[in-house]
Amino acid sequence: MNEDKKQNQIDIELADDVAQGIYSNLAVISHSSSEFVVDFVRIVPGVPKAKVKSRIILTAEHAKRLQIALQENINRFESNFGKIKLASQNGPAPYMNFGEPKGEA
């Protein structure tokens, strides 16, 4: 490996507690003139209040890089597993349909 590649490599450590991950089924994105804030939320059926599980603050440049990386990965995913289907965008967002559980027999 040449010297330039060694200098551009970053040694990334993944702690055990972080490796477990945090499940999120909603992301709320806001921004200022200099940064983007992404709040990852978990919404649970029958629970009227949702909590932010993680907040990531990015510079505008890193937000753009994230967008590009996500698009590249979505393209690869879809080429391997098929098109990702989204719920209808005409009605309320899927997470807004969570309400009290309905009994079924």
C-alpha positions, 0 to 999 in steps of 0.5 A: 500500500502506498503512503498516500493511501495510508494517510487517507485511511481512518481507523474507526472503532465501533464500541459494543454498545453502539454496535447494537444500534438503535431502531428508528422508524422516523427521522425528523430533519431540520437545518440552519444556515450552517448545519443539519440536525437529524433526530431519529425517533421510534414510534410505537403503536398505542403510545401517544408520545414518541421519543428521540432516540438519537440526534446527529448534527452534520455540517451542510457539506456532510449532509450532502455527502450523506445524501449521495452515499445513501442514494448509492447504497439504495441503488445497490440495494434495489439492484440486488433485492428489487425496488423499495416500495413506499406507502402511498404519499397521498394520505397521512404518513404511515406512522400517523396511523398508529392508534389504539390497538384494535381487537380482532377475533 
